[in-house]
């Protein structure tokens, strides 16, 4: 037991004394959160650049024009020449162009014979992105038409509000960053350190003592659990005080998944360390595996946005279930009983990983 405590403390001291590793282990996740937060965090709705060309200059066209300009979703500007406005549209300087023809007011007076028309131009290459803008413009024109004709609807929809959580992109990002940190620290860190100790003969000297392999592995696990817990706590504090991110679920569930994630990725790290012949090869192998996992495992973007042909692969990755578990717990307050699939997948990776690690592990 004494050897276990000493090895655990020694591992923590090694980590704390290496200032460069300490700095990047703590600050690297924060940089990711800060940079992605600046890029994607926004409480404002998507806006579209709308230009208006009023060739009629009638009171009614000006009234509709003012009504469109009050819509917050549009950044409006006024055009005076059709060809110039169309050229801006082709070059992407504006998104939508609304043109009131010269006879617009007279068309409205004779609307019983034929409806008045307003021309709406948009770049067909951006049709998918502009569907919201076009829908709003069409709905706005339809509402004005109904108001002018005193239209009485036969069916009314009644909207009712339900209070819910207001989640930002940083609320989504922070759980993924914690999962990424656990993966990187344990898979990359363990692989590099164990391979280095093997090359320097540290493991061989340990083998020559009465130290048991189980004691050595247990001390590594304990030290990594303490370090991962402290790093996760630091990230949560940064998220809470700087970005107003909070945990809506159980703190005990978060701790449980920190433990499961640490054990799972440590087992993978031991496998990499056993396969790598040198520390120089351990780093690239771990990086080759961890880099795609960051983007496939739902760390930065929802896995539902991934291509359908990748979904079966994504569903088997441990980082997918770890990031999902953190996100469901922190963002939605999902009870632990509903996260049994994530627990099952992580435990499966943990068991298989440690079985392989124990068979492949070499002291020399």
C-alpha positions in Angstrom: 0.0 0.0 0.0 2.9 2.3 0.8 4.3 1.8 -2.7 0.9 2.7 -4.2 0.8 6.0 -2.3 4.4 6.9 -3.2 3.9 6.1 -6.9 0.7 8.1 -7.0 2.3 11.1 -5.4 5.4 10.7 -7.6 3.2 10.8 -10.7 1.4 14.0 -9.5 4.8 15.6 -8.7 6.1 14.7 -12.2 3.1 16.4 -13.8 3.2 19.5 -11.6 7.0 20.0 -11.9 6.9 19.9 -15.7 5.7 23.5 -16.2 5.5 23.3 -20.0 3.2 20.2 -19.9 1.3 21.7 -17.0 0.7 25.0 -18.9 -0.5 23.3 -22.1 -2.6 20.7 -20.4 -4.5 23.4 -18.6 -4.5 26.1 -21.2 -4.9 24.1 -24.4 -8.6 23.2 -23.6 -9.2 26.8 -22.6 -7.8 28.1 -25.9 -10.1 25.8 -27.8 -13.1 27.0 -25.8 -12.2 30.6 -26.1 -11.5 30.5 -29.9 -14.6 28.5 -30.8 -16.6 30.6 -28.4 -15.6 33.7 -30.3 -16.2 32.1 -33.7 -19.6 30.6 -33.0 -21.1 32.1 -29.9 -23.8 34.5 -30.8 -27.2 35.3 -29.2 -28.4 37.1 -32.3 -30.3 35.4 -35.1 -28.9 35.0 -38.5 -29.2 38.2 -40.6 -29.5 38.7 -44.3 -28.4 41.6 -46.4 -31.6 42.9 -48.1 -31.6 45.7 -50.7 -34.8 47.5 -51.8 -35.3 49.2 -55.2 -38.5 51.3 -55.2 -39.2 52.3 -58.8 -42.8 53.3 -58.0 -42.1 55.8 -55.1 -45.7 55.7 -54.1 -47.0 56.0 -50.5 -47.9 52.3 -50.4 -44.6 51.1 -51.7 -42.8 53.3 -49.2 -45.0 52.0 -46.4 -44.2 48.4 -47.2 -40.5 49.3 -47.6 -40.5 50.8 -44.1 -42.2 47.7 -42.8 -39.5 45.4 -44.2 -36.7 47.6 -42.8 -38.1 47.1 -39.3 -37.5 43.3 -39.5 -34.5 42.6 -37.3 -33.4 39.7 -39.5 -32.6 42.0 -42.4 -29.8 44.5 -42.8 -31.5 46.7 -45.4 -30.1 49.2 -47.9 -31.6 51.2 -50.7 -30.8 50.8 -54.4 -31.4 53.2 -57.2 -30.4 51.2 -60.3 -31.5 47.7 -61.1 -28.4 46.7 -63.0 -26.1 47.9 -60.2 -28.2 46.0 -57.6 -28.2 42.8 -59.7 -24.4 43.0 -60.0 -24.1 43.3 -56.2 -26.3 40.3 -55.9 -24.1 38.3 -58.3 -20.9 39.2 -56.3 -22.5 38.2 -53.0 -22.5 41.8 -51.6 -26.2 41.4 -50.9 -28.4 38.4 -50.3 -31.8 39.4 -51.5 -33.1 42.2 -53.8 -36.8 43.4 -53.6 -38.0 45.5 -56.5 -41.2 47.5 -56.5 -42.2 48.1 -60.2 -43.2 51.5 -61.5 -46.9 50.6 -61.7 -47.1 48.9 -58.3 -49.7 51.4 -56.8 -52.0 51.2 -59.8 -51.8 47.3 -59.7 -53.0 47.4 -56.2 -56.0 49.5 -57.2 -56.9 46.9 -59.8 -56.0 43.9 -57.6 -59.4 42.3 -58.3 -58.5 41.9 -62.0 -54.9 40.7 -61.3 -52.7 40.9 -58.1 -49.9 43.3 -57.8 -46.4 41.9 -58.1 -43.2 42.6 -56.3 -40.0 41.1 -57.8 -37.6 39.3 -55.4 -34.1 38.5 -56.7 -31.7 36.1 -55.1 -28.6 34.1 -56.0 -29.6 30.6 -56.9 -26.3 29.2 -55.6 -27.3 30.3 -52.1 -30.9 29.1 -52.4 -30.8 26.7 -49.4 -29.3 29.4 -47.1 -31.8 32.0 -48.2 -35.0 30.0 -47.7 -35.7 31.6 -44.3 -35.3 35.1 -45.8 -37.5 34.3 -48.8 -40.2 32.8 -46.5 -40.2 35.8 -44.3 -40.6 38.2 -47.3 -43.4 36.1 -48.8 -45.1 35.9 -45.4 -44.8 39.6 -44.9 -46.3 40.4 -48.3 -49.1 37.9 -47.7 -49.9 39.5 -44.3 -50.1 43.0 -45.9 -52.3 41.7 -48.7 -54.7 40.1 -46.1 -54.8 43.3 -44.1 -55.6 45.4 -47.2 -58.4 43.1 -48.3 -59.8 42.8 -44.8 -59.3 39.0 -44.9 -61.0 37.1 -42.1 -59.3 33.7 -41.4 -61.5 30.7 -40.8 -58.9 28.9 -38.6 -56.6 30.6 -36.0 -53.6 29.1 -34.4 -53.0 29.8 -30.7 -49.4 29.8 -29.6 -48.5 29.0 -26.0 -45.1 29.5 -24.5 -43.3 26.8 -22.4 -40.3 27.8 -20.3 -37.1 25.9 -21.2 -33.4 26.1 -21.0 -31.5 28.8 -23.0 -28.4 27.0 -24.3 -25.6 28.7 -26.2 -22.9 27.2 -28.3 -20.5 27.4 -25.4 -23.0 25.3 -23.3 -22.7 22.7 -26.0 -18.9 23.1 -26.4 -17.7 22.9 -22.7 -18.8 19.2 -22.2 -17.1 18.3 -25.4 -13.9 20.1 -24.4 -13.8 18.2 -21.1 -14.2 14.9 -22.9 -11.5 15.9 -25.4 -9.2 16.8 -22.5 -9.7 13.4 -20.8 -9.0 11.6 -24.1 -5.9 13.6 -24.8 -4.4 13.5 -21.3 -4.9 9.7 -20.9 -4.5 8.3 -24.4 -1.7 10.6 -25.6 -0.2 11.2 -22.2 0.0 7.6 -21.0 1.3 6.3 -24.3 4.1 8.9 -24.4 5.1 8.5 -20.8 5.1 4.7 -20.6 7.0 4.5 -23.8 9.6 7.0 -22.5 10.0 5.1 -19.2 10.5 1.9 -21.1 13.2 3.3 -23.3 15.0 4.9 -20.3 14.9 1.6 -18.4 12.6 3.0 -15.6 10.1 0.1 -16.1 12.9 -2.4 -16.1 14.2 -1.2 -12.8 10.7 -1.3 -11.4 10.3 -4.8 -12.6 13.5 -5.8 -10.6 11.8 -4.7 -7.4 8.9 -6.3 -5.5 6.6 -3.9 -7.1 3.5 -5.5 -8.7 2.2 -4.5 -12.1 -1.2 -4.0 -10.6 0.2 -1.6 -8.0 2.0 0.4 -10.7 -1.2 0.6 -12.9 -3.4 1.5 -9.9 -1.1 4.4 -8.9 -1.2 5.6 -12.5 -5.0 5.5 -12.6 -5.3 7.3 -9.3 -2.9 10.1 -10.3 -4.6 10.5 -13.6 -8.1 10.6 -12.0 -6.9 13.4 -9.6 -5.4 15.4 -12.4 -8.4 15.0 -14.7 -10.8 16.0 -11.9 -8.8 19.1 -11.2 -8.6 20.0 -14.9 -12.3 19.4 -15.4 -13.0 21.5 -12.3 -10.9 24.4 -13.7 -12.7 24.2 -17.0 -16.1 24.3 -15.3 -15.0 27.3 -13.2 -13.7 29.1 -16.3 -16.9 28.3 -18.1 -19.1 29.4 -15.2 -17.4 32.7 -14.4 -16.3 33.8 -17.9 -18.9 32.4 -20.2 -21.9 31.9 -17.9 -22.0 28.1 -18.5 -23.4 26.0 -15.7 -24.3 22.4 -14.9 -28.0 21.6 -15.0 -27.6 18.0 -14.0 -26.0 15.9 -11.2 -22.4 16.7 -10.3 -22.1 13.1 -9.1 -22.9 12.0 -12.7 -20.2 14.3 -14.1 -17.7 12.8 -11.6 -18.7 9.3 -12.6 -18.1 10.0 -16.3 -14.8 11.6 -15.5 -13.8 8.3 -13.9 -15.1 6.2 -16.7 -13.6 8.3 -19.4 -10.2 8.3 -17.6 -10.1 4.5 -17.2 -11.3 4.0 -20.8 -8.7 6.2 -22.5 -6.0 5.0 -20.1 -6.5 1.5 -21.3 -6.2 2.7 -24.9 -3.1 4.6 -23.9 -1.5 1.5 -22.4 -2.2 -0.4 -25.7 -0.5 2.3 -27.7 2.4 2.3 -25.3 2.7 -1.5 -25.7 2.7 -1.3 -29.5 5.0 1.7 -29.8 8.7 0.7 -29.8 9.9 4.3 -29.0 8.5 7.5 -27.4 8.9 9.1 -30.8 6.5 6.6 -32.4 4.0 6.7 -29.5 3.2 10.3 -30.0 2.3 10.1 -33.7 0.3 6.9 -33.1 -1.7 8.5 -30.4 -2.1 11.7 -32.4 -3.2 9.8 -35.5 -6.0 8.2 -33.4 -7.0 11.2 -31.2 -7.1 13.9 -33.9 -10.0 12.4 -36.0 -11.8 11.4 -32.8 -12.0 15.0 -31.8 -14.1 15.8 -34.9 -16.0 12.6 -35.2 -16.9 12.3 -31.6 -19.2 15.3 -31.2 -16.6 17.5 -29.4 -17.1 20.6 -31.5 -20.2 19.8 -33.6 -23.3 17.7 -33.1 -22.8 14.1 -34.4 -26.2 14.3 -36.1 -24.6 16.7 -38.6 -22.2 14.1 -39.7 -22.8 12.1 -42.9 -25.1 9.2 -42.6 -22.5 6.7 -43.8 -20.3 7.6 -40.9 -23.0 7.3 -38.2 -22.4 3.5 -37.6 -18.7 4.2 -36.9 -19.4 7.3 -34.9 -21.8 5.4 -32.6 -19.1 3.0 -31.6 -16.4 5.5 -30.6 -15.8 6.0 -26.9 -15.3 9.8 -27.3 -18.8 10.0 -28.8 -20.4 8.4 -25.7 -18.3 10.4 -23.3 -19.1 13.7 -24.9 -22.8 12.8 -25.2 -22.9 11.8 -21.5 -21.3 15.0 -20.3 -23.5 17.1 -22.6 -26.7 15.3 -21.6 -25.8 15.7 -17.9 -24.6 19.3 -18.0 -27.0 20.8 -20.5 -30.2 18.8 -20.1 -30.0 17.4 -16.6 -30.6 13.9 -17.9 -30.9 11.4 -15.1 -28.2 8.7 -14.9 -30.7 5.9 -15.7 -31.2 7.3 -19.2 -27.5 7.3 -19.9 -27.1 3.6 -19.4 -26.2 3.1 -23.2 -23.3 5.6 -22.8 -22.2 3.8 -19.6 -22.4 0.4 -21.3 -20.3 1.5 -24.3 -17.6 3.1 -22.1 -17.5 0.0 -19.8 -17.2 -2.2 -22.9 -14.2 -0.2 -24.2 -12.7 -0.2 -20.7 -12.9 -3.9 -20.3 -11.7 -4.8 -23.8 -8.9 -2.1 -23.5 -7.5 -3.3 -20.3 -7.6 -7.0 -21.3 -5.6 -6.1 -24.4 -3.3 -3.8 -22.4 -2.5 -6.5 -19.8 -1.7 -9.0 -22.6 0.4 -6.6 -24.6 2.1 -4.6 -21.8 5.8 -5.1 -21.6 8.2 -3.9 -18.9 11.1 -3.8 -21.4 
